Amino acid sequence: MSSLDWIILLLPLSLVFFMAYRSRRYIHGVADYLAAGRVCGRYVIAVSDITVGLAVVTLVSQVEANYKTGIAIGFWSGLLMPITMLFSLTGYCLYRYRETRALSIGQFLEMRYSRSLRIFAATLRTFSETVCNMIVPAVSARFFIYLLGLPYHISIFGREISTFAIVTVTVLTMALFIIWCGGTVALVITDAIQALMAYPIFTVFVFYILTNFSWFSEIAPVMADRVAGESFLNPFDIESLRDFNLFALLVTIMSRILNQGSWIGAGSSMAGRTPHEQKMAGVLGEWRNGFSLIFYFLIGAIVLTTLNHAHFASKAREIRAELCGRVADEIVARPEVRKQIADAIEALPEQIHRIGTNEPLSQQSNLDSPYLDSVHEVLGDDGSGNAKFQEFRTLYHQLMLPMTMRHVLPVGLFGLFMLLMVMLMISTDDSRIFSGALTTVQDIIMPFISTSLSPQRHILLVRLVSIGIGIAFFCGSFFMAQLDYINLFCIITTSIWLGGAGPMMIGGLYTRFGTTAGAYASLISGIVISGGGILLQRYWAGLIYPFLAKQGWTEPVGVLLETVSSPLAPYIVWQMDPVKFPINSNEIFFLSMVTGIILYCGISFLTCRKPFNLDRMLHRGIYGERQEQQPVRKARGVRALLNRLAGIDEQYSHGDKVIAWSVFLYAFGYTFMGTFIAVIVWNWLMPWPLEYWSYYFLTVQLLVPSVVAAITSVWFLIGGIVDLRRMFRDLATRINNPFDNGMVEGHVSLADKMASPADCPQRQDGNTQ
């Protein structure tokens, strides 16, 4: 990095950490530290959620997927649009959760089910979340090591210290500093500031990429150069894709519906001033992601084009050779084997693939195949060789992005890219660590404490547990073996929780018949199916497949797998493979979710003895706040139906209605009906050539979102600044309630009991609790 790059990086980061330090003055009680006092406005929530949703690991995983499947599969994500839109407009799950006033998901579970389920579910969620997130610091650390070309070890006072350890500690220390200073207040403030700085950076990168890479002569031709069934451009020609295909999209849709409320936790998800404000933040979220989606799209296009177009053949060879050498140096212990790999890679000639002249590329035969095949040949085809090659291949695909950007970006732009990646890394790591710490303290430790802690001790406990979670992340970065694509690894690890949590959360928020027994059954099914899948994937190449081969069972087991999956081919194909477990993470997750739904509904119906009092938990009816209100004229007829479709109720102001209808018309009218349904009908009547699809994606995923992003950037910048100022003012004047700490008695939060003494049972000592 040049001096200019360092200046670009360090000055904005100094502002972020200064604001985190300043946030300490606003922490007066537990609700401030855990939920920002519930005083956040819609814009500050929507803006801060931009960087929480983005991350280094997300960008790397997205580029991994795009490099394997292109952008054609993204067309079918249009199926998600009406679902996502309805969730945002109606506040599905989030609105009701905010109505409970719970400080954690476990507090809600105790109010709705039982204290034992609160502890069990929180333990399961924390375990699943921690296992998944353990790779995040590792991915970030490797990303920066490869991006900056750092050595694996550096000498400090004559001792060799792991660079990976130093970078990982630095990454986690920055995140823990923000958490220690102000909890959710610091998270919201720093995430909002980082998001406001990210918008102009996105703009610079979009301009640079569009002026240095030609869509029509470089990017689109590379994407068009694929064999039949594996198109990167034509969404009607992708039936032969594996792992990231239409079935994976079906699983995503199902999980989106089922698990909307399963990851509610730390940060801004419970910080809205009112349930309506929280809902409107979700509505605004439909507008906020314009530049981020363009950024993902174009960064993936840079990597794909640089490594596969003849214009960049010499640079591509340099990138692949250096990447293979660095990955081998990291994971191969024996020097002689590393030397053999280096010699094999050096012997490979420069590949000049001429589009339209040479055979189209495929998943089985592409420009990466000679490099990977050479490494596999050196490592061997036995159990240990296959296991080591699986690890090599995973890191090879994962680290294409930083290695390519290192060779492509000029001075100045490299510093901006570093700044953006550091900000995305910090905003993700602090949120994930804080989420684990909050769940651990509120839902695992606090239920065992008979008396309320003072606010100071309560907050100190969360801070100390955050450090413990950070240490767990650090240790996991060294010992967690990620042997699959990042997306698939995250799916299988989080499905330990998500496989059974969805029915429990939806049933708890929307039904009166759901029971504790049904919730337990759903969660346990997720543990058994997903946990078993993880073990099979982890030990397949090294232990399970060699055992099957030794017993002579590979052929009959392979025939069985192919027979079972054949009715769903080509979208589900279970074929015997010595390197990778035949059933992928999406398929295991799907089985887990279906089983959880069946068990929750069936056992709840069998064990329900008395309908649950939802009104009291949601503070509705006689349990709501009593205040005089002006009569509201309710719309009738067609107008009422349209309002219902847009999620509009009596709480909407005129401005709120404009926002809701703009989201509805853009998402449903333009995106779903115009760019999805209409295109499907057109192609059913008259299929498009690849050239048409290149124009389609240029327009729909680049040009139109750029215009929308430019408008929303100014809009959200103004709204975010106004909301931040109001949040500071409200936090300074907020009166703290010492009983608002997440404790529950008799299925009612302690804060509600103390606010309504008539509903508070008397203890033997005569004091209300």
N, C-alpha and C positions, 0 to 999 in steps of 0.2 A: 504494500500500500504506500502511496505517496503521502507527502505532508498534507496536501489538499484533501485527500481521502480521510486522513485522521481528523482533520478539523471538521469536515462534514459529519463525521461519526460522533465525535465527542461533545460538541457544543449542544446539539439537541438532547442528547442523553443526559447531560448535566441538568437541563431544565426539568426533565422527567423525574429524576431522583430528588431534585430540590422540592418539587411539588409533592412528592411522596413524603418527604420529611416534614413539610408544612402541614400535612393532613393530620398530624398528631393532635393539633389544637382542637379538632372537632370531635374527638373521641371522649364522650362523657359516660357512656353506658354500653351494655352488651349489645343492644339493638343498633347502636351506632357502628360498632366494630363489625358486627355480623351482617347488617342489612342497610348500612349507610343511613340509619335513622328512619328509613322508609320515606325519604323526602325527595327522591330523584324524579326529575321530569322525563318526559318521553324522549326528548332529543338527546339528552346526555346518556340515557340507557341505550338508545338505538346506535349512537355514535360509538360508545365504548364497546358495544358488542361486536363491532366490526373487527377490531384487533383480537378480541377473544376468539372469534370464529376463525380468523386467519392464524397461521403459525408456520414456522419453518418446516415442521413435520408434515403439515397439511400440503404445503407447496411441493415438497419432495414426493409425497405420496401421489399427488395429482399428476405430476410429471411422469412418475412411474407408470400410472395407469394410462395416460395419454400416449406414452411411448409404445405401449403394448396394443392399444385399441384405437388410437386416433381420436377424432371428434365425432364420428358417426353415431356412436352409442349415446352421446350427449343429446341427440335429437329426441330420443325416447324419454328423456327426463321431463319432456313436456307433459307426460302423464302425471308428474308430481305437481304441476303448476296449480290446478284447481284445488288439490288437497292442501298445499301450502298456503294458498290464498285464503281458503275457508278457515284454516287454523288461525291465521293472523287476524282476519276480520272478526271472528267469533271469540278469540281468546281461548281456544280449546285447551283445556287443562290448566293453562297458566292463570286464567282469570279466576277460576275456582280456587286454585291453590293460593293465590294472593288473598282471596276472601277468608281463608282459614287463619291468616295472620301468623302462620307457622314460621319459625326462624330456621327450620331445617326440614328436610324431607322426613326424617325420623320423628320429629314432633308431630307432623301430620299423621304418620302411621300409628303412633300411640293414641292420638285422638280418635282415629277411625277404627283401629283394630285392637292392639294390645301392646303393653310395654315389652313383652318378650319378643314380639315380632319386630318392634322398633330396633331392638338390640341385634337380633339375628339379621335383619335386612340391612342395617347399617354396616355390620361387619362384612357381609357379603359384598355390598356395594363398594366399600372401601378397599377390600381385597381385589375385586375385579378392576376398579379404577386405578389402583396402584400398580398392578401387574401390567396393565395397558400403558400407563403413563411412564413406567420405568424406562421405556425405550426413548421417550421424548428428549431428555437431556443427552442421551447417547447419540441420537440422530442429529441433534443440534451441534454437539461437540464435533462429531465427524464432519458435519457440513462445513464448519468454520475451519477445521484443520485442512480439509481438502481445498476449500475455497482460497485460503491464504497460503497454501503450500507449506504448512508448518511441519517440522520433523516430528516423529513419534515420541522422541525423548529429547529433553534438553538438560544441560549440565548446570546445576546450582550448587555452588561451594563444593565442587568436585564429585557430586552425587548425581546419578542419572535419575531424572524425574519424568514420569509419564506426562506427555503433553495432553493426552486425552483426559487424564485426571485433573490437570490444572484448568483446562477449559471447562470441564464439567462442573468443578467447584465454583468457578467464576460465574457460570450460567446460573447455578442454583443460589449463590450468594446474592446476586442482584435481585432475584425473585423474592428471596426471604427478607431482604431489606425493605422492600415495598410492603410486604405482608406485616412485618413487625411494626412499621410506622403507623399504619392506619387501617389495616384490614380492608373491608369492602370500600370504605371511603377512599383509601389510597388506590385501590384497584380501579374504581370508577374514574377517579380524577386522572390517573396516569394513562389508563386505556383511552379515555376521551382525548387527551392531549396527543397521544401517539396517533390516534385515528385522524385527527385534524392535520397532523403533519404528513400522514401517509397519502392523503389525497393528491397533493401536488407531486409527490414522488411517483405515484402511479401515472400521472399525466406525462411526466418527463420520459418514463420508460415506454409508454405507448407511442409517443412521438419518435423516440430513438429507434424502436423496433420497426415501425412502419416506414422509416426513411432509410434503413440499412438492410432490410430483408424484403424481397419482392414477393408479394402474395401470389401473383399470377405466374411468375417464372421460376420461383423457388419453393415456397411453402405449399401451395396447392398441388403442384406436380408430385412432390414427395408423398403427400397424403393419398394421391390418386394411384400411386405405384404399388398396389397390393393385389394379391391373388384373389380369385373369386371366393366369396364367403367370409373374407377378412377385410373388407373395405374400411378404410379410414375416413371416407367421405360419404358413402352411400348407406344410409341407415337401413335400407331394405336388402343389404347384401352383407350381413354380419353374423350369419347363423353358425359359422365355424369358429368364432371367437370363444375362448375359454376364460374362466375366472371373472372377467368383467363383461358380461353379456346381458341379454334380456332377462334371464332368470335372476341375475344379481340385482337388476333394477326392480323386479317384482319384490324381492326380499327387502330392498330399500324402502319401497312404498309401504309394505306391510309394517316394517319397523317404525316408519315415520308416523303411521296412524296409531300403532300400539304403544310406542315409547315416547310420545310427546312430553309426558310428564315425568319420565323415569330419571332424567339427569338434572331435574331442578335442584339447585343447591346454592353454592356460594356465589357472591357477586351480585350483579344487577337483576337477577331473575326474581328477587324478592324485595327490591329496593324502591319500587314505584310508590309515589305519593298515595295513590289509590289503585284499586283493581282496574279501573278504567284507564288510568294513566299507564299502567303496565301493559294493558291490552293495546293501547295506541302506540306504544313503543314497538310492539310486534308488528303492527300495521305499517309503521314507518320502515321497519326492517325490510319490507318488500322493495323499498326504493334504495336502500343504502349500499347494496353490494355491486353496483354497476362497475366501478373501476376494478374492484378485486377480482371479479369474474373475468374481465378483459385481461387483467394481469396474468392470471393463471393460464388463460388460453394462449396468450402470446409467448410467455416463458416456455411453455411446453412446445410451442411451434419452433422456437429458437433451437432448443435441444434436438428435436426431431430433424429439422432441416440441416443443422450444422453437421450432424453425424451421418446423414444419409444422402445429401446432394453432392453431385460431382464438383460443384463450385468450391466446396470446402473439404475435398478429399484428403489433402495433406494435413490440414488441421484436425480432421476426424481421426486420422491414423495416430497423430501425436496425442490426442486426448485419450483414445482407447489404450494405447500402449502405456501411457503414464498411469492411467486408471488401473489397469491390470497389475502393473508393478507395485503400486501403492497398496492395493487390496491384498496382494500376495505377501508383501512385507508385513502387513498388519496381522494376518490370520494364519500364515504358514510358519511354523516354528523352525523347521529344518532348513539351514542355509542352502544345502545342495538342491533341495526341491525348489526353493525360490529361484536359484540359478537356472534350473531346468525350465521353469516357467518363463523367466526373462528371455532365455535363448529361443524358446518356442515362439514367443510373441515377436521378438526381433526378426525372426525368419519370415514372418508374414509380410507380403507385399502391400503396397498402397492400393486400396480398392477404389476404382473409379467406376461407379455404377451409373450407366447411362439409361435414363428413364425412357422407355419406349423401345429401346434396343435390347437391353438385357432382360432376363426373366423377371417378372414382378417379385417383390419380396413377400415373405410370409412369416408367421410365428416360428416355424420350424427352420426356415432358411432365410437368413437376413445378414446384414453386414456385421452384426455382432457374433454370429455363429462361429466363424473361424477362430475368434479369440476365445470364446467360451469352450469350444470343442478342444482347442489346444490345451487349455488349463485342465479340463476334465481328463484328458488323456494322460497328462503328467501326474495328476492326483490319484488316478486309478479308478477302477469300476467296482471295487469291493465295498463293504459296508462303511468303513472309515473314509474311504476316498469319496464315496457318494455324499456322505454327510458333510465333509469339508467342502466339496464342490457346491452343495446347496447353500452353504454359508457364503462362499465366494460369489455365486451368482446373485444372491440377495444384495450384498453390498455393492456389487458392480452396477446393478440397475439403480440402486438407491443413490449412488454418488455420481451418477452421470451429470446431474444438474450442477453442483458446485464446480466440478471439473470443467464443464463446458463454459460456465459463466466466467471462470477465471481466465480462460483463453479468448473470450469474446469481448468483454466489457472494457472500455477505455478508462483512463484516469478521470476522476470526478464522478462519472457514472458508477464506477466500482464502489466509491465511497457511499453514494446514495443507496446502492444495493445492500451494502453492509449495514448501513443505518436501518434500512427497512427490515432486514432480516433480524437484527438485534432487537428491534422494537417488537416484532412479531413473536420472537422467542420469549422475551420478558413477559409480555401480556399473556402468553399461553402458560408458561411455567408457573407464574405466581397464582393464576386462577386455579390451576389443577392442584397445586400444593395446598392452597387455601381450602379448596373444596374437600380434599381428603381430611385436612385438619378439622374443619368445621363438623363434618360428619362424625369423625372419631370422638370429638369432645362432646358435642350435643347429643349424640344418639348412642354412643357406646359407654362413655365415662359418666356423664351426668345422670343417667337413669339409676346408677348405683349410689349416687350421693343423696343422702336423706335430707340434708338441709341445703338451702340456697347458698352458693358462694357469693361473696361480695363482687361487684362488677369488676374491680381491679384484679382480683384473683381469677375470676372467670376469663377475662381477656388474656391474662398472663398464661393461663393453661392453654388457650388456643395458640398463643405464640410459641410456647414450648413444643407443643405437638406439631406445629408447622415445621419446626426445626427437625423433629424426628422424621416427619414425612420426607423432608428434603434429604436427610441422611439415607433413608430407604431408597429414594430415587437414585442417589449417588451409587449405592451398592448395587442396585439393580442394573445400572448402566454397564457394569462390568460383568455381571453374571447372567443377565437375561439374553438368551440366544434367539434372535429374530430370524427365522428361516423361511419367510414368505414375504410377499409384497406388504408394505406397511398397512395399506387399507385392509387386507385380509387378516393380518395379525391383530389389528385393532378390533375387527369384527369378532373374531373368535374369542379374544380375551374379554371383551366387554359383554359378550353374549352369556357369560357366566351369570351376570346380573340382569341384562336386558332380556334374556330368554324367558324369564319368568316374572320380571318386574312390571311389564306393561299391563297385563290383566289386573294385577294387584292395585296399580295406581288408578287406572280408569274405573275399575270397579269401586274403589274407595271414594273417588270424587263424584261419580255419576250414578251409582246404584245404592239401594238400601239393603240389598240381599247379600252383598259380599261379606264373607266371614274370615276370621283369622285362619281357620283350617284351610280354606280355599287358597288364601294367600301363601301359606306355608307350602302347600302342595305345588303351586305354580313355581315358587322360587327353587324348591328342591329339584324339580324336573330340569330347570335350567342348569343347575349345578352338575347333575349327572350327565346330561347329554353334551353340554358344551365342555365341561371338564374332561370327559372321556375323549372328545374330539381333539382337545389340546394335547393330551398325552399321546394319542395315535399319531398326530402330525409331528410332534416333537421327536419321537423315537422311531419313526417309520424307516428312514434311510439307514440309520445306524444299527438298529436292533430288530425291528419287526419284520422288515422285508428280508434281511439275511436269514432270520429264523424260518420264514415261510419257504425261502429257497432251499434251505437245508433239509426241510421236511418234504420237499417236493410238492408244496401246496400252492405255489404261485399261479400255476395254470388253472386249477379248479376254482381258486378264489377269484381270479381274474374273470373267468367265465361267469361266475355268480354275479359279480359286480356289473358286468356289461349287460347281463340279462335283466337285472333289476332296474337299471337305468335306461334301457333301450326304449321304453315307451315315451320317455321325455327327451330323447336325442333329437337334434344335436345340442340342445341347450344344457342338458345334464348328461355327461358322458363319464362314466366311472371306468377308467382303464388302468390296468396294473402298470405301475411306474416304480423303478427302483430308487428314484430320488425323492419323489413327492407323493404324499398320501392321496389316493384317488378321489376322496370326497373333500371338496374345498370348504372354506370357512362359511361362505354364504349358505351352502346346503345344510351344514350342521346348525347354523343359526335358525334357518327356516324350520327345521324339525323341532328345535327347542321352543320356538314361539308357538307353533301349532299345539304342541303338547301342553304348554302352559295355559293356553286359552281353555282347552278342554277340561283340564283338571280344576282350574279356578272356578269355572261356571258350574261344573258338575258337583264338586264337593261343597261349594257355597250353597247351592240349592238344597242339598241334602242336610246341611248342618245349620241353616238359618232358622232361628227360633223367634226372632223379633226384629222388625225392620229398624234400621239404624236412623237416628235423628239427624238427618243431613242439615236441616235448617239451623240447628244450634252450632254445628261445626262451621258452617258457611256464614254465620251471623246474618241470617235472613229472617223474615217474618217478625215474630215477637222478640227474636234475639238480636235484631238489627239495631242500629243507632236510631233513637227516637228524635226526630227533628221535623219541624214544620216545613212542608214543601208546597210549592205552587202546583196546582193541578196541571198535568201534562196532557196535551191533546195528542192522542195516539192516531197514527195513520191507519187507514182502512183500505180494503180492496187491493187493487194492483200496487198502489204505493206501499202498502204494508208488506206485500210479498217481496217487492224490490228491496225495501229496507232490510228485510230479514235475510235476503241473499247477501247483502253487503255488510251484515252484522251490525246494523245501526239500531240503537235503542234510544231511550229517553235521555241518556246521559250525554249523547253526542251534541256538541255545539255545531254551529254552522260551518266553522273551519274543519272540525272533525269529520263532518259529512263530506266535505270537499275532498279531504285526504282519502277517506274510505272509498268513495266512488272513483277517484282517480286510480287507486290501487286495483279496484275491481275491474274497471274498463281496460287498464293496461294489462293486467295479469290474465283475466278471463277473455276479454274481447280481442286484444291484439296478440298476446303471446299464445294462449291456448287455442282459440278459434282461428286466428289468422295465420300464425306461423306454425301451427301443429296440425289441427284437424283439417284445415283447408289444403295443406300440403299433402297430407295422407290421401285425401280424396283425389287430388290432382294426379298423384303418382299411381293411384289405383286405376285411374282412367288412362293415363299416358305417362309412363315412367320417365323420370328425368335422366339425362346423361350426367356423367361425373362433372362436366363443366358447369351445369346448372347448380349442382350441389356446392361447388366452390363459391359461386356467387351468393348462394343462400347463406352459407356460414359467414362469409365476409360481411354480409348485410346484417344478419340477425344476431350474430355473436360479437360483432366488432363495431360496425358503424352506428347502428341504432343505440346499443348500450353506451357508446361513447357520448352521444348527445344527452342521453338520460343522466349519465354519470356527471357530466359537466354541470347540468342544472342542479342536481341534488347535492353536489359538492358545495356550491354557494349556499343553498338552502340549509343544509345541515351544519355548515360552518357557523352561520348566524344563529340558528336554533340551539346548537351545542354550546356556544359561548353564553347565550342568554340563560340557558338552563344551568350551566355551571355556576354562574353568579348567583342565581336564585338558590341553588343547592347550598352554597357557602353561607348565604344569609340564613336559610332555614336551619342548617345544622348549628349555627351559632346561637340561635334563639330557642332551639328545641328543648322541651322539658323532658328529662329522662324518667322513665318508669322502671324502677329497680326490679319489678316482678316480670318484666318483659325479657325473659332470659331463656325461653325454650322449654321450661319445665311444664309437665302435664299432670293433672290429678283428675281421676274420674272421667277420662275422655274429654276434658276441658282444659285449655291452657291456663296456667297459673295467673297470667295477666288478666284474663277474662274473669276468673273467679274473684280476684281482688277488686276488680271494677264493679262486680255485681255480688255483694255480700249475701244476698238472698239465695244465690245459687251455690254458695260456698258451704260445704259441710263443716260442722264444728269438730275439731280434734278434742281429744280427751283433756288437753290442757286449756281448752276454751278459746284458743287462738284460731283465727281463720287462716287457711293455707290455700 
